[in-house]
């Protein structure tokens, strides 16, 4: 169900971006705003084609835009918990919830949350070797490497 919600969000996000770009063109008097037939080459047929293209892109983007990646973080949870929270806070995330040894973080910046359509949640699920980190692909890759490096260079003993 989360996948479908993300796909619908991205569809409306792409539509809003298109409307914003067209609005800028109209305000800059770069195009005629009186008629859709003159705004696009094929008029209303172009809008249908754009909507279909946005629908296809929105249907597949969540599959590639989100991922789960393992972070190898040695140590007992009690020993590394504070370091993990400090690391995530230094990267602009705040602890949203903690259930057992699993943690969920959200972006502390409202602007980041808005640009990411409130799909900014990073979930750390405890595993034997560390954590499974789940969220936006670009954030997950960056956070996994940074977290592994921080814990590796931390003096636990």
C-alpha positions in Angstrom: 0.0 0.0 0.0 2.9 2.4 0.8 4.2 1.9 -2.8 0.8 3.0 -4.3 0.7 6.0 -2.0 4.2 7.0 -3.1 3.3 6.6 -6.8 0.3 8.8 -6.4 2.3 11.4 -4.5 4.9 11.5 -7.3 2.2 11.8 -10.0 0.8 14.9 -8.3 4.3 16.2 -7.6 5.3 16.0 -11.3 2.0 17.7 -12.2 2.6 20.5 -9.8 6.2 21.0 -11.2 4.7 21.2 -14.7 2.1 23.7 -13.6 4.8 25.7 -11.9 7.0 25.8 -15.0 4.1 26.7 -17.2 3.1 29.5 -14.8 6.7 30.9 -14.9 6.5 30.9 -18.7 3.2 32.7 -18.7 4.4 35.3 -16.1 7.5 35.9 -18.2 5.3 36.4 -21.3 7.2 33.6 -23.1 4.0 32.0 -24.1 0.3 32.8 -24.6 -1.8 31.8 -21.7 -5.2 32.3 -23.4 -5.4 29.0 -25.1 -4.1 25.5 -24.4 -4.2 24.7 -28.1 -1.4 27.3 -28.7 0.5 26.4 -25.5 1.2 22.9 -26.6 1.9 21.6 -30.1 -1.0 19.1 -30.0 -3.2 21.1 -27.6 -5.2 19.0 -25.2 -3.8 15.8 -26.7 -0.4 16.9 -25.4 -1.8 17.2 -21.9 -3.1 13.6 -22.1 0.3 12.4 -23.3 2.1 14.3 -20.5 -0.3 12.8 -17.9 0.4 9.3 -19.3 4.1 9.9 -19.2 3.9 11.2 -15.6 1.8 8.2 -14.7 4.3 5.7 -16.0 7.2 7.6 -14.4 5.3 7.8 -11.1 4.5 4.1 -11.2 8.2 3.0 -11.4 10.0 5.7 -9.5 9.3 4.3 -6.0 10.8 1.1 -7.1 14.1 2.8 -7.8 13.9 5.8 -5.5 13.8 3.8 -2.2 16.0 1.1 -0.9 17.0 -1.0 2.1 20.8 -1.4 2.7 22.7 -3.1 5.4 25.0 -1.0 7.6 27.7 -3.1 9.3 27.8 -1.6 12.7 29.6 -3.8 15.3 28.9 -3.6 19.0 26.2 -3.9 21.6 23.1 -1.7 21.0 23.6 0.0 24.4 27.1 1.0 23.4 26.3 2.3 19.9 22.9 3.8 20.4 24.1 7.3 21.5 26.6 7.4 18.6 24.0 6.4 16.1 21.6 9.1 17.3 24.3 11.8 17.4 25.4 10.8 13.8 21.8 11.0 12.5 21.3 14.4 14.3 24.5 15.7 12.7 23.0 14.7 9.3 19.8 16.6 9.9 17.6 13.9 11.3 15.8 13.6 14.6 14.7 10.5 16.4 11.0 9.9 15.7 10.5 6.6 17.5 12.4 3.8 19.1 10.9 0.3 19.5 13.3 -2.1 21.1 16.5 -1.8 19.1 14.8 -0.4 16.0 14.9 3.4 15.4 13.0 5.7 13.1 14.3 9.1 12.1 12.7 12.1 10.3 14.3 15.1 8.7 14.4 18.0 11.2 14.1 20.5 8.3 10.5 21.3 7.2 11.8 22.4 3.8 13.6 19.0 3.2 10.4 17.2 4.3 8.3 19.3 1.9 10.6 18.8 -1.1 10.7 15.0 -0.3 6.9 15.0 -0.1 7.1 13.8 3.6 8.8 10.6 2.4 11.9 11.5 4.4 11.6 8.7 7.0 14.8 6.7 7.7 14.2 3.4 9.5 17.1 1.5 11.2 16.1 -2.1 11.9 18.6 -3.9 14.2 20.3 -7.0 12.8 23.1 -9.2 14.2 25.7 -7.4 12.0 24.3 -3.9 12.5 21.3 -2.3 11.0 19.1 -2.5 7.9 18.7 1.2 6.8 15.6 1.9 4.7 14.5 5.1 3.0 15.2 7.3 0.0 18.1 5.8 -2.0 20.3 8.8 -2.1 20.0 9.3 1.7 20.4 5.6 2.5 23.7 5.3 0.6 25.1 8.4 2.2 24.0 7.5 5.7 25.1 3.9 5.6 28.7 4.8 4.6 28.8 7.6 7.1 27.4 5.5 10.0 29.8 2.7 9.3 32.7 5.1 9.2 31.7 6.8 12.5 31.2 3.6 14.4 34.4 2.1 13.0 36.4 5.1 14.2 34.7 5.2 17.6 36.5 3.8 20.6 34.0 1.4 22.1 36.4 -0.4 24.4 
